[in-house]
Structure formats: structure tokens, C-alpha cells
Amino acid sequence: MEQQFILRAFQDQIKPIDLEPSQQLLVELYRQLLLREAYCKHLLQENLLKGSSPLF
């Protein structure tokens, strides 16, 4: 439910943005998503190598 609210607020916020700024925003969001994924993989690998259970 909270995620839907946040998504709706984001949609309202970006509605007036033109094409070029929209593309720049998408590139930045994707870059951050890739960084987050790499960080999660790193944490998971560290936890597995230590023999402890993963954080997830």
C-alpha cells in the first residue's frame, strides 16, 4: 500500500517533465538500481563466504 502511494507521488512529480530530462532521470535511476544490485550481491557473497545466513 505504501509503495503504491510512493509510486503515485512519483508519477505526479514527473508528469510535467519533458523528454530529455525524463531520459536523464531514467538513466540515473537505472544507474542507482545497478549499484544497489551490485551492493546486495556483494553483501550476499560476503555472508555466504562467512558461513552465516544471508540478510535477506
N, CA, C and O atoms as a Tripos MOL2 file, in Angstrom:
@<TRIPOS>MOLECULE
protein
  224   223    56     0     0
PROTEIN
NO_CHARGES

@<TRIPOS>ATOM
      1 N           0.8170   -1.1900    0.0000 N.3       1 MET1
      2 CA          0.0000    0.0000    0.0000 C.3       1 MET1
      3 C           0.8660    1.2610    0.0000 C.2       1 MET1
      4 O           0.6200    2.1910   -0.7680 O.2       1 MET1
      5 N           1.8840    1.2830    0.8710 N.am      2 GLU2
      6 CA          2.7690    2.4440    0.9310 C.3       2 GLU2
      7 C           3.5320    2.6120   -0.3830 C.2       2 GLU2
      8 O           3.7340    3.7320   -0.8520 O.2       2 GLU2
      9 N           3.9550    1.4880   -0.9760 N.am      3 GLN3
     10 CA          4.6840    1.5570   -2.2410 C.3       3 GLN3
     11 C           3.8060    2.1440   -3.3440 C.2       3 GLN3
     12 O           4.2930    2.8930   -4.1910 O.2       3 GLN3
     13 N           2.5300    1.8120   -3.3390 N.am      4 GLN4
     14 CA          1.6100    2.3660   -4.3350 C.3       4 GLN4
     15 C           1.4880    3.8760   -4.1670 C.2       4 GLN4
     16 O           1.4580    4.6120   -5.1530 O.2       4 GLN4
     17 N           1.4190    4.3370   -2.9280 N.am      5 PHE5
     18 CA          1.3460    5.7680   -2.6610 C.3       5 PHE5
     19 C           2.6100    6.4730   -3.1500 C.2       5 PHE5
     20 O           2.5350    7.5230   -3.7890 O.2       5 PHE5
     21 N           3.7640    5.8940   -2.8500 N.am      6 ILE6
     22 CA          5.0360    6.4830   -3.2630 C.3       6 ILE6
     23 C           5.1400    6.5130   -4.7850 C.2       6 ILE6
     24 O           5.6040    7.4970   -5.3620 O.2       6 ILE6
     25 N           4.7090    5.4320   -5.4330 N.am      7 LEU7
     26 CA          4.7410    5.3780   -6.8950 C.3       7 LEU7
     27 C           3.8280    6.4390   -7.4980 C.2       7 LEU7
     28 O           4.2050    7.1070   -8.4610 O.2       7 LEU7
     29 N           2.6390    6.5980   -6.9440 N.am      8 ARG8
     30 CA          1.6910    7.6040   -7.4320 C.3       8 ARG8
     31 C           2.2660    9.0090   -7.2610 C.2       8 ARG8
     32 O           2.1380    9.8440   -8.1560 O.2       8 ARG8
     33 N           2.8950    9.2710   -6.1240 N.am      9 ALA9
     34 CA          3.5050   10.5750   -5.8870 C.3       9 ALA9
     35 C           4.6220   10.8300   -6.8950 C.2       9 ALA9
     36 O           4.7750   11.9470   -7.3900 O.2       9 ALA9
     37 N           5.4030    9.7890   -7.1990 N.am     10 PHE10
     38 CA          6.4770    9.9200   -8.1860 C.3      10 PHE10
     39 C           5.9020   10.2000   -9.5710 C.2      10 PHE10
     40 O           6.4210   11.0440  -10.3000 O.2      10 PHE10
     41 N           4.8350    9.4970   -9.9350 N.am     11 GLN11
     42 CA          4.1810    9.7280  -11.2300 C.3      11 GLN11
     43 C           3.7030   11.1680  -11.3500 C.2      11 GLN11
     44 O           3.8880   11.7970  -12.3920 O.2      11 GLN11
     45 N           3.0970   11.6890  -10.3050 N.am     12 ASP12
     46 CA          2.6250   13.0770  -10.3170 C.3      12 ASP12
     47 C           3.7880   14.0550  -10.4270 C.2      12 ASP12
     48 O           3.6780   15.0890  -11.0850 O.2      12 ASP12
     49 N           4.8960   13.7230   -9.7830 N.am     13 GLN13
     50 CA          6.0600   14.6000   -9.7890 C.3      13 GLN13
     51 C           6.7070   14.6710  -11.1670 C.2      13 GLN13
     52 O           7.1670   15.7380  -11.5710 O.2      13 GLN13
     53 N           6.7530   13.5610  -11.8940 N.am     14 ILE14
     54 CA          7.4600   13.5500  -13.1810 C.3      14 ILE14
     55 C           6.5580   13.8530  -14.3750 C.2      14 ILE14
     56 O           7.0500   14.0150  -15.4920 O.2      14 ILE14
     57 N           5.2770   13.9290  -14.1580 N.am     15 LYS15
     58 CA          4.3370   14.1720  -15.2570 C.3      15 LYS15
     59 C           4.7040   15.3900  -16.1100 C.2      15 LYS15
     60 O           4.6630   15.2970  -17.3360 O.2      15 LYS15
     61 N           5.0590   16.5240  -15.5070 N.am     16 PRO16
     62 CA          5.3610   17.7060  -16.3190 C.3      16 PRO16
     63 C           6.7670   17.7310  -16.9490 C.2      16 PRO16
     64 O           7.0940   18.6810  -17.6610 O.2      16 PRO16
     65 N           7.5860   16.7280  -16.7080 N.am     17 ILE17
     66 CA          8.9650   16.7450  -17.2070 C.3      17 ILE17
     67 C           8.9900   16.4350  -18.7060 C.2      17 ILE17
     68 O           8.2920   15.5370  -19.1780 O.2      17 ILE17
     69 N           9.8000   17.1890  -19.4410 N.am     18 ASP18
     70 CA          9.9700   16.9850  -20.8810 C.3      18 ASP18
     71 C          10.7890   15.7360  -21.1680 C.2      18 ASP18
     72 O          11.3000   15.0980  -20.2470 O.2      18 ASP18
     73 N          10.9150   15.3860  -22.4450 N.am     19 LEU19
     74 CA         11.5620   14.1480  -22.8520 C.3      19 LEU19
     75 C          13.0200   14.0470  -22.4000 C.2      19 LEU19
     76 O          13.4070   13.0510  -21.7890 O.2      19 LEU19
     77 N          13.8310   15.0630  -22.6900 N.am     20 GLU20
     78 CA         15.2620   14.9720  -22.3600 C.3      20 GLU20
     79 C          15.5120   14.8310  -20.8570 C.2      20 GLU20
     80 O          16.2720   13.9510  -20.4530 O.2      20 GLU20
     81 N          14.8970   15.6680  -20.0170 N.am     21 PRO21
     82 CA         15.0850   15.4600  -18.5800 C.3      21 PRO21
     83 C          14.5460   14.1120  -18.1110 C.2      21 PRO21
     84 O          15.0900   13.5220  -17.1780 O.2      21 PRO21
     85 N          13.4960   13.6240  -18.7380 N.am     22 SER22
     86 CA         12.9480   12.3090  -18.3900 C.3      22 SER22
     87 C          13.9590   11.2090  -18.6880 C.2      22 SER22
     88 O          14.1370   10.2840  -17.8960 O.2      22 SER22
     89 N          14.6090   11.3190  -19.8220 N.am     23 GLN23
     90 CA         15.6060   10.3240  -20.2000 C.3      23 GLN23
     91 C          16.7870   10.3730  -19.2380 C.2      23 GLN23
     92 O          17.3070    9.3290  -18.8460 O.2      23 GLN23
     93 N          17.2110   11.5590  -18.8570 N.am     24 GLN24
     94 CA         18.3100   11.6980  -17.9080 C.3      24 GLN24
     95 C          17.9320   11.0870  -16.5540 C.2      24 GLN24
     96 O          18.7460   10.4230  -15.9120 O.2      24 GLN24
     97 N          16.6990   11.3210  -16.1380 N.am     25 LEU25
     98 CA         16.2270   10.7590  -14.8810 C.3      25 LEU25
     99 C          16.2070    9.2320  -14.9370 C.2      25 LEU25
    100 O          16.6040    8.5690  -13.9780 O.2      25 LEU25
    101 N          15.7510    8.6800  -16.0430 N.am     26 LEU26
    102 CA         15.7220    7.2270  -16.1920 C.3      26 LEU26
    103 C          17.1240    6.6260  -16.1580 C.2      26 LEU26
    104 O          17.3400    5.5770  -15.5520 O.2      26 LEU26
    105 N          18.0610    7.2840  -16.7990 N.am     27 VAL27
    106 CA         19.4440    6.8010  -16.7980 C.3      27 VAL27
    107 C          19.9940    6.8110  -15.3740 C.2      27 VAL27
    108 O          20.6450    5.8560  -14.9510 O.2      27 VAL27
    109 N          19.7340    7.8900  -14.6350 N.am     28 GLU28
    110 CA         20.2200    7.9770  -13.2580 C.3      28 GLU28
    111 C          19.5500    6.9240  -12.3690 C.2      28 GLU28
    112 O          20.2200    6.3010  -11.5450 O.2      28 GLU28
    113 N          18.2610    6.7220  -12.5230 N.am     29 LEU29
    114 CA         17.5660    5.7050  -11.7410 C.3      29 LEU29
    115 C          18.1100    4.3130  -12.0410 C.2      29 LEU29
    116 O          18.2770    3.4980  -11.1330 O.2      29 LEU29
    117 N          18.3840    4.0440  -13.3060 N.am     30 TYR30
    118 CA         18.9210    2.7380  -13.6910 C.3      30 TYR30
    119 C          20.3300    2.5460  -13.1320 C.2      30 TYR30
    120 O          20.6880    1.4540  -12.6890 O.2      30 TYR30
    121 N          21.1240    3.6170  -13.1560 N.am     31 ARG31
    122 CA         22.4740    3.5500  -12.5890 C.3      31 ARG31
    123 C          22.3970    3.2060  -11.1050 C.2      31 ARG31
    124 O          23.1460    2.3590  -10.6190 O.2      31 ARG31
    125 N          21.4880    3.8660  -10.3880 N.am     32 GLN32
    126 CA         21.3290    3.5940   -8.9650 C.3      32 GLN32
    127 C          20.8250    2.1780   -8.7120 C.2      32 GLN32
    128 O          21.2250    1.5400   -7.7390 O.2      32 GLN32
    129 N          19.9560    1.6900   -9.5790 N.am     33 LEU33
    130 CA         19.4560    0.3200   -9.4610 C.3      33 LEU33
    131 C          20.5950   -0.6820   -9.6260 C.2      33 LEU33
    132 O          20.6740   -1.6610   -8.8840 O.2      33 LEU33
    133 N          21.4760   -0.4400  -10.5950 N.am     34 LEU34
    134 CA         22.6170   -1.3190  -10.8080 C.3      34 LEU34
    135 C          23.5650   -1.3060   -9.6100 C.2      34 LEU34
    136 O          24.0780   -2.3480   -9.2040 O.2      34 LEU34
    137 N          23.7920   -0.1220   -9.0500 N.am     35 LEU35
    138 CA         24.6450   -0.0180   -7.8600 C.3      35 LEU35
    139 C          24.0310   -0.7700   -6.6830 C.2      35 LEU35
    140 O          24.7310   -1.4650   -5.9460 O.2      35 LEU35
    141 N          22.7350   -0.6270   -6.5160 N.am     36 ARG36
    142 CA         22.0400   -1.3220   -5.4290 C.3      36 ARG36
    143 C          22.1310   -2.8380   -5.6000 C.2      36 ARG36
    144 O          22.3530   -3.5740   -4.6380 O.2      36 ARG36
    145 N          21.9560   -3.2840   -6.8350 N.am     37 GLU37
    146 CA         22.0430   -4.7160   -7.1160 C.3      37 GLU37
    147 C          23.4440   -5.2430   -6.8290 C.2      37 GLU37
    148 O          23.6000   -6.3120   -6.2380 O.2      37 GLU37
    149 N          24.4530   -4.4990   -7.2430 N.am     38 ALA38
    150 CA         25.8360   -4.9130   -7.0060 C.3      38 ALA38
    151 C          26.1310   -4.9570   -5.5070 C.2      38 ALA38
    152 O          26.8160   -5.8660   -5.0390 O.2      38 ALA38
    153 N          25.6250   -3.9910   -4.7600 N.am     39 TYR39
    154 CA         25.8280   -3.9510   -3.3130 C.3      39 TYR39
    155 C          25.1560   -5.1570   -2.6420 C.2      39 TYR39
    156 O          25.7410   -5.7930   -1.7650 O.2      39 TYR39
    157 N          23.9360   -5.4600   -3.0600 N.am     40 CYS40
    158 CA         23.2190   -6.6120   -2.4930 C.3      40 CYS40
    159 C          23.9540   -7.9200   -2.8030 C.2      40 CYS40
    160 O          24.0660   -8.7900   -1.9390 O.2      40 CYS40
    161 N          24.4460   -8.0570   -4.0150 N.am     41 LYS41
    162 CA         25.2010   -9.2550   -4.3780 C.3      41 LYS41
    163 C          26.4590   -9.3770   -3.5320 C.2      41 LYS41
    164 O          26.8150  -10.4620   -3.0730 O.2      41 LYS41
    165 N          27.1260   -8.2420   -3.3330 N.am     42 HIS42
    166 CA         28.3450   -8.2290   -2.5270 C.3      42 HIS42
    167 C          28.0470   -8.6670   -1.0920 C.2      42 HIS42
    168 O          28.7680   -9.4920   -0.5310 O.2      42 HIS42
    169 N          26.9870   -8.1160   -0.4990 N.am     43 LEU43
    170 CA         26.6110   -8.4990    0.8620 C.3      43 LEU43
    171 C          26.2600   -9.9800    0.9460 C.2      43 LEU43
    172 O          26.6390  -10.6630    1.8980 O.2      43 LEU43
    173 N          25.5500  -10.4610   -0.0360 N.am     44 LEU44
    174 CA         25.1550  -11.8610   -0.0490 C.3      44 LEU44
    175 C          26.3850  -12.7630   -0.1580 C.2      44 LEU44
    176 O          26.4880  -13.7620    0.5540 O.2      44 LEU44
    177 N          27.3100  -12.4150   -1.0410 N.am     45 GLN45
    178 CA         28.5220  -13.2140   -1.1930 C.3      45 GLN45
    179 C          29.3500  -13.2050    0.0980 C.2      45 GLN45
    180 O          29.8780  -14.2400    0.5060 O.2      45 GLN45
    181 N          29.4620  -12.0450    0.7330 N.am     46 GLU46
    182 CA         30.2060  -11.9660    1.9890 C.3      46 GLU46
    183 C          29.5930  -12.8630    3.0510 C.2      46 GLU46
    184 O          30.3060  -13.5730    3.7590 O.2      46 GLU46
    185 N          28.2780  -12.8310    3.1600 N.am     47 ASN47
    186 CA         27.5930  -13.6420    4.1600 C.3      47 ASN47
    187 C          27.7230  -15.1280    3.8570 C.2      47 ASN47
    188 O          27.8810  -15.9340    4.7740 O.2      47 ASN47
    189 N          27.6600  -15.4970    2.5980 N.am     48 LEU48
    190 CA         27.7900  -16.9070    2.2290 C.3      48 LEU48
    191 C          29.2080  -17.4120    2.4600 C.2      48 LEU48
    192 O          29.4040  -18.5530    2.8770 O.2      48 LEU48
    193 N          30.1950  -16.5660    2.1910 N.am     49 LEU49
    194 CA         31.5830  -16.9580    2.4000 C.3      49 LEU49
    195 C          31.9160  -17.1070    3.8830 C.2      49 LEU49
    196 O          32.7470  -17.9320    4.2600 O.2      49 LEU49
    197 N          31.2700  -16.3130    4.7090 N.am     50 LYS50
    198 CA         31.4980  -16.4090    6.1480 C.3      50 LYS50
    199 C          30.7610  -17.5920    6.7660 C.2      50 LYS50
    200 O          31.0070  -17.9630    7.9140 O.2      50 LYS50
    201 N          29.8590  -18.1750    5.9940 N.am     51 GLY51
    202 CA         29.1110  -19.3190    6.5090 C.3      51 GLY51
    203 C          27.8940  -18.9380    7.3170 C.2      51 GLY51
    204 O          27.2300  -19.8000    7.8930 O.2      51 GLY51
    205 N          27.6000  -17.6620    7.3640 N.am     52 SER52
    206 CA         26.4130  -17.2360    8.0990 C.3      52 SER52
    207 C          25.2280  -17.1530    7.1490 C.2      52 SER52
    208 O          25.3910  -17.1930    5.9290 O.2      52 SER52
    209 N          24.0630  -17.0390    7.7050 N.am     53 SER53
    210 CA         22.8760  -16.9480    6.8560 C.3      53 SER53
    211 C          22.8010  -15.5610    6.2460 C.2      53 SER53
    212 O          23.2240  -14.5860    6.8670 O.2      53 SER53
    213 N          22.2640  -15.4620    5.0330 N.am     54 PRO54
    214 CA         22.1330  -14.1720    4.3580 C.3      54 PRO54
    215 C          21.1930  -13.2410    5.1160 C.2      54 PRO54
    216 O          20.3710  -13.6760    5.9230 O.2      54 PRO54
    217 N          21.3380  -11.9710    4.8390 N.am     55 LEU55
    218 CA         20.4960  -10.9630    5.4800 C.3      55 LEU55
    219 C          19.0820  -10.9650    4.9310 C.2      55 LEU55
    220 O          18.1870  -10.4050    5.5640 O.2      55 LEU55
    221 N          18.8510  -11.5610    3.8000 N.am     56 PHE56
    222 CA         17.5460  -11.4880    3.1380 C.3      56 PHE56
    223 C          16.6780  -12.6580    3.5100 C.2      56 PHE56
    224 O          15.5430  -12.7580    3.0440 O.2      56 PHE56
@<TRIPOS>BOND
     1     1     2 1
     2     2     3 1
     3     3     4 2
     4     3     5 am
     5     5     6 1
     6     6     7 1
     7     7     8 2
     8     7     9 am
     9     9    10 1
    10    10    11 1
    11    11    12 2
    12    11    13 am
    13    13    14 1
    14    14    15 1
    15    15    16 2
    16    15    17 am
    17    17    18 1
    18    18    19 1
    19    19    20 2
    20    19    21 am
    21    21    22 1
    22    22    23 1
    23    23    24 2
    24    23    25 am
    25    25    26 1
    26    26    27 1
    27    27    28 2
    28    27    29 am
    29    29    30 1
    30    30    31 1
    31    31    32 2
    32    31    33 am
    33    33    34 1
    34    34    35 1
    35    35    36 2
    36    35    37 am
    37    37    38 1
    38    38    39 1
    39    39    40 2
    40    39    41 am
    41    41    42 1
    42    42    43 1
    43    43    44 2
    44    43    45 am
    45    45    46 1
    46    46    47 1
    47    47    48 2
    48    47    49 am
    49    49    50 1
    50    50    51 1
    51    51    52 2
    52    51    53 am
    53    53    54 1
    54    54    55 1
    55    55    56 2
    56    55    57 am
    57    57    58 1
    58    58    59 1
    59    59    60 2
    60    59    61 am
    61    61    62 1
    62    62    63 1
    63    63    64 2
    64    63    65 am
    65    65    66 1
    66    66    67 1
    67    67    68 2
    68    67    69 am
    69    69    70 1
    70    70    71 1
    71    71    72 2
    72    71    73 am
    73    73    74 1
    74    74    75 1
    75    75    76 2
    76    75    77 am
    77    77    78 1
    78    78    79 1
    79    79    80 2
    80    79    81 am
    81    81    82 1
    82    82    83 1
    83    83    84 2
    84    83    85 am
    85    85    86 1
    86    86    87 1
    87    87    88 2
    88    87    89 am
    89    89    90 1
    90    90    91 1
    91    91    92 2
    92    91    93 am
    93    93    94 1
    94    94    95 1
    95    95    96 2
    96    95    97 am
    97    97    98 1
    98    98    99 1
    99    99   100 2
   100    99   101 am
   101   101   102 1
   102   102   103 1
   103   103   104 2
   104   103   105 am
   105   105   106 1
   106   106   107 1
   107   107   108 2
   108   107   109 am
   109   109   110 1
   110   110   111 1
   111   111   112 2
   112   111   113 am
   113   113   114 1
   114   114   115 1
   115   115   116 2
   116   115   117 am
   117   117   118 1
   118   118   119 1
   119   119   120 2
   120   119   121 am
   121   121   122 1
   122   122   123 1
   123   123   124 2
   124   123   125 am
   125   125   126 1
   126   126   127 1
   127   127   128 2
   128   127   129 am
   129   129   130 1
   130   130   131 1
   131   131   132 2
   132   131   133 am
   133   133   134 1
   134   134   135 1
   135   135   136 2
   136   135   137 am
   137   137   138 1
   138   138   139 1
   139   139   140 2
   140   139   141 am
   141   141   142 1
   142   142   143 1
   143   143   144 2
   144   143   145 am
   145   145   146 1
   146   146   147 1
   147   147   148 2
   148   147   149 am
   149   149   150 1
   150   150   151 1
   151   151   152 2
   152   151   153 am
   153   153   154 1
   154   154   155 1
   155   155   156 2
   156   155   157 am
   157   157   158 1
   158   158   159 1
   159   159   160 2
   160   159   161 am
   161   161   162 1
   162   162   163 1
   163   163   164 2
   164   163   165 am
   165   165   166 1
   166   166   167 1
   167   167   168 2
   168   167   169 am
   169   169   170 1
   170   170   171 1
   171   171   172 2
   172   171   173 am
   173   173   174 1
   174   174   175 1
   175   175   176 2
   176   175   177 am
   177   177   178 1
   178   178   179 1
   179   179   180 2
   180   179   181 am
   181   181   182 1
   182   182   183 1
   183   183   184 2
   184   183   185 am
   185   185   186 1
   186   186   187 1
   187   187   188 2
   188   187   189 am
   189   189   190 1
   190   190   191 1
   191   191   192 2
   192   191   193 am
   193   193   194 1
   194   194   195 1
   195   195   196 2
   196   195   197 am
   197   197   198 1
   198   198   199 1
   199   199   200 2
   200   199   201 am
   201   201   202 1
   202   202   203 1
   203   203   204 2
   204   203   205 am
   205   205   206 1
   206   206   207 1
   207   207   208 2
   208   207   209 am
   209   209   210 1
   210   210   211 1
   211   211   212 2
   212   211   213 am
   213   213   214 1
   214   214   215 1
   215   215   216 2
   216   215   217 am
   217   217   218 1
   218   218   219 1
   219   219   220 2
   220   219   221 am
   221   221   222 1
   222   222   223 1
   223   223   224 2
@<TRIPOS>SUBSTRUCTURE
     1 MET1         2 RESIDUE 1 A MET
     2 GLU2         6 RESIDUE 1 A GLU
     3 GLN3        10 RESIDUE 1 A GLN
     4 GLN4        14 RESIDUE 1 A GLN
     5 PHE5        18 RESIDUE 1 A PHE
     6 ILE6        22 RESIDUE 1 A ILE
     7 LEU7        26 RESIDUE 1 A LEU
     8 ARG8        30 RESIDUE 1 A ARG
     9 ALA9        34 RESIDUE 1 A ALA
    10 PHE10       38 RESIDUE 1 A PHE
    11 GLN11       42 RESIDUE 1 A GLN
    12 ASP12       46 RESIDUE 1 A ASP
    13 GLN13       50 RESIDUE 1 A GLN
    14 ILE14       54 RESIDUE 1 A ILE
    15 LYS15       58 RESIDUE 1 A LYS
    16 PRO16       62 RESIDUE 1 A PRO
    17 ILE17       66 RESIDUE 1 A ILE
    18 ASP18       70 RESIDUE 1 A ASP
    19 LEU19       74 RESIDUE 1 A LEU
    20 GLU20       78 RESIDUE 1 A GLU
    21 PRO21       82 RESIDUE 1 A PRO
    22 SER22       86 RESIDUE 1 A SER
    23 GLN23       90 RESIDUE 1 A GLN
    24 GLN24       94 RESIDUE 1 A GLN
    25 LEU25       98 RESIDUE 1 A LEU
    26 LEU26      102 RESIDUE 1 A LEU
    27 VAL27      106 RESIDUE 1 A VAL
    28 GLU28      110 RESIDUE 1 A GLU
    29 LEU29      114 RESIDUE 1 A LEU
    30 TYR30      118 RESIDUE 1 A TYR
    31 ARG31      122 RESIDUE 1 A ARG
    32 GLN32      126 RESIDUE 1 A GLN
    33 LEU33      130 RESIDUE 1 A LEU
    34 LEU34      134 RESIDUE 1 A LEU
    35 LEU35      138 RESIDUE 1 A LEU
    36 ARG36      142 RESIDUE 1 A ARG
    37 GLU37      146 RESIDUE 1 A GLU
    38 ALA38      150 RESIDUE 1 A ALA
    39 TYR39      154 RESIDUE 1 A TYR
    40 CYS40      158 RESIDUE 1 A CYS
    41 LYS41      162 RESIDUE 1 A LYS
    42 HIS42      166 RESIDUE 1 A HIS
    43 LEU43      170 RESIDUE 1 A LEU
    44 LEU44      174 RESIDUE 1 A LEU
    45 GLN45      178 RESIDUE 1 A GLN
    46 GLU46      182 RESIDUE 1 A GLU
    47 ASN47      186 RESIDUE 1 A ASN
    48 LEU48      190 RESIDUE 1 A LEU
    49 LEU49      194 RESIDUE 1 A LEU
    50 LYS50      198 RESIDUE 1 A LYS
    51 GLY51      202 RESIDUE 1 A GLY
    52 SER52      206 RESIDUE 1 A SER
    53 SER53      210 RESIDUE 1 A SER
    54 PRO54      214 RESIDUE 1 A PRO
    55 LEU55      218 RESIDUE 1 A LEU
    56 PHE56      222 RESIDUE 1 A PHE
